[in-house]
């Protein structure tokens, strides 16, 4: 299987351990990643879109047109990138006049959006194309003692008519994928809460983030598992902000799903950058990898 990855901005620039984890897991699943260094920022689905929607459409369409050249679906590792590229792809396929207007601008740089590929988050490829059985078969070191509280975030599931992943009110995809690593998905009451990143009001943002931490803490989970670098930023570094603002120290490890999968497939904690996380208690590292292994 060949996939064209869209890494976005935050993973290559701020969290390269996430890219390392994805590359490790895809190799174990016999997936070839066909990179293209012409891809740009998605761009941002909130502030950029609000500032200039037409430029937002044009830049996203340019990215999609690069995948169209190769005849490959564009696969994202960030929920925000997924939101932008899926929405633009949807609207341009549905609205011929809008597509014509966007292509008029793209023609100036020798590009054209055709609407011949899909945009998908990598977790949907795992579930729908690779399959849970193949994932389970790739696991060498099941994470049987690790309890993972799930965070879906805003953009993977909504708007459901565009994202087409599953029911946004009763999702199961992340629980299924976590089980495939041998880990235990843990329910908590705020598993559908926004991470708070998009809120310009600092107090609202911090209170939303704190609500998720309190929910995870009450659940008894060992860590918070997610699929978006922006959410990761809110929760990992966010715990330092919460500590200063509320004088409350949570110490909840936050981990990107593909790091969990890579560890279960035999990667070392160094290979997937676990030591670089801001909040990573030694006790949790020992639970993730109690014995040194080679990868």
N, C-alpha and C positions, 0 to 999 in steps of 0.2 A: 504493500500500500504506500502511495505517495501523498504527502500533504504539504501545502504551502503555508508555513507559519507566519502569523502576524504578531510580532513581539511587542509592538507598541513602543511607548517611551519609557515607562517606569521600570519595566523589567530589565532591559539592557543597561539603563543608566543608574538605577538605584538598587535593584534586587537581582543581580546576575545569578544568584544561587537558584532562583526559580527557573531560569533558562537552563542551567546545568541539570536540574532535576528533570525537566521535560525532555531534554535530549537523552538523558540516561534511560528514562522509561520508554521512550519511543524506540530506541535501539533494541531494548529487551522484547518489545512487542513487534519487531520486524517492520517498523514504519520508517520510511525514508522522508526526511524533512528537506524540502526543496526551497532553500532560502533565496531571497531577492533583496539586494541592498538598496533598491530604488524606492522601497516603501517608506512612507513618512508617518508623522503623527496621524491618528485616526480621522479627524481630530476630536477633542473633548466633547462628550455628549451633553454637557450642561452649560458651562460658561461660554465656550466658543459657539455653540449652537445658538444660544440666546443672543450673542453679540452680532453675529452675521450668519444667518441660516443658509443663504445661498453659497457663501464661501465654504461653509461646513459641508454642504452637499457636494460641491465640486471637488474638494480635497478628498473626501471619502470615496467618491466615484473614481477618482484617479487611482487610488489604492486598489479598488476592486478591479479596475481595468487591467492592472498588472497581473493579477491572478488569472484573468480571462485569457491573457496572452498564452499562459502555460496550460490552460484548460483544467485548472485545479481549483477546488473550493478554497476559500480563504479561511484559515483556522486560527482562532484567537485564543490567547491565554489570559486575557484580562476582560472582566465583565463590562467595563466602560467601553473598551474597544468594540466588544461584541454589540453593545447597544447602538453605537454610532453606525457601524458598518452594516448591521442587520437592518436598521431602520432606513438608512439611505437606499440600500439594495431593494428593500420592499417598496418604498415610495417610487423609485425610478422605474421599477418593473410595472407598477400599477398606473402610473401617470405619464402618458406619452408626451404631453406638452412639457412637463417638467424635465423629462429625460432629454428632450430636444434642446431646451434652454441650457441644461448642464453641458451637453455635448458641444454646444456652440462655443462655450468657454474652453472646454478640453481640447477642441480642435486647434486652438492657438498654440498648444504645446505638443501637437501631434498625437493626441490620445483620443480614445472613444470608449464610452461605457456602452456595453451591449446587453447586459443583463443575462449572461449565460452561466454564471456560477452562483453558488450559495455561500453564505457566511455562517460559520458555526463556532461555538466555543468547543475547545478540545474535549471537555468532559462529555459532550453529546456524542462525539466520535467514539470515545471509549465505550459508552453504553450501547450505541446503536450500530456501529460498524465493526469495532474490534470485539466487543462482547465481554460480558462479565466472566465467562468461563476461561477465556484466554488470559484475562487479567489474573484470575486466581491461579492459573497454571504457571504464570510467570513469577509467582511469589516464592521466594526461597526462605525468607525469615518472617513468618507471620507475626504481625504486631498484636498478638493475642492479649497482652496485658494493658494495651493503650485504649483509654476511653476518650473519644473525640466528640466534643460538642460542635454541632454543625452551624455554619453561618452561610446563608444563601446570598445575602446582599440584595440590591434592588434590580440590577440589570439583566441577570441571567433569565429570569422568568417573566418579566413584565416589560412592555405590554404583551400579553400571551398570544394575541393574534399575529404579532410580528415575530416574537421569539420562538414560538411553537416548540417549547421544550416539554412542558407538562402543566398540570393544574398549578398555578402560582400559589394557591392557598393550601394545597396538600402535596408538596413536592416530595419525591423519594430518591431522586437521582444521586444526590451526594451520600445519602445513607447507604445505598446499594454499592457505590464505589468504595466507600470506607470499609464496608464489610468484606469486599474483595481483597483488601490488604491484610485481613485477619483482625483488624482493629474493631472496636465496638462503638457504633454511632450512639450518641446520647441525646435524648430529647431535652430541650430546655425551652422555657416559655417565650423567649425573645429570638428564636432562631430565624424569624423572618424580618427582624428589625433592620433598618438602615444603619450603616456604620457611622453616619453623621457627617461624612466628609464633605458633602455638598452644601451643608448649611453655612451661611455666612455669619449667622449669629453664634458666637463662640460658646455661649452658655447652653444654647439648645444642642449644639454639636457634642459638647462634653457630657451633657446629661443623657443623650442617646447612647453614647459610647459606654458610659457608666452602667446604664440599664442592661446592656448586653453582658458586661463583665459580671454584674450581680447575678444575672440569670445563669451564666456558665458556672459561677462559683456555687450557686445553690444546687446545680445539677450533679455535682461531684465529678465532673469530667476532668481528665488530666490536661486537656489542651483545647484550643479553639481551632477548628479546621475550616479552611476557606479556599476560594478559587480565584481571588482577585487581588492584585498587588496594591490597589488603592485601599481596599478594606484592610489588607494586612498593615499598611501604613497607619491607618486609623487606630488599629488595635495593638500593634506592637509598640510603636513610639507613643501611641495614644495613652498607654498605661503610665508613662512618665508624666504626661500632662495631667492625667487624672490624679496621680499621687500628689502633685504640687497643688492642684486646684481644690481637691476634696480631702486632702490628708488621709487618703485611703490607698494602701498598697495591695494590689490584687495578685501580682506575680503569676499571671496566666500565660503559659506559652502559646504562641500563635504560630500555626504551621500551614503552609501552602499544600494543597492536596497532593501535588506531584512529588513533593518532598517525602510525604508519607509512603507513596507508592514506590518511589525509588529505594527507600530504606527497606521496604518489604521485599524488593527485588534483589537486595544484596549490596546496595550502595552504602558507603560509610557516611557518618554524619558530616565529615569534612567535605566529601564529594558534593553534597547538596547544601552546604553552607549553614548548617544548623548553628554552629558557634557564633555566627555573625548576627543572630537575632538579638534585639535589645533585652527581651525578657525570655530567658532560657535557663531555668533552674537546673542545677546539676542532677538533682533527683529525677527530673524528666528525661534528661539526656541518657541517664543510665537505664531508664525504662525503655527508651527507644532502641538502644543498642547496648545491652548488658555485657556483651563480649566483643572484643575487637574482631573485625572481619576484613577480608581483602575484597576490593572491588576494582 
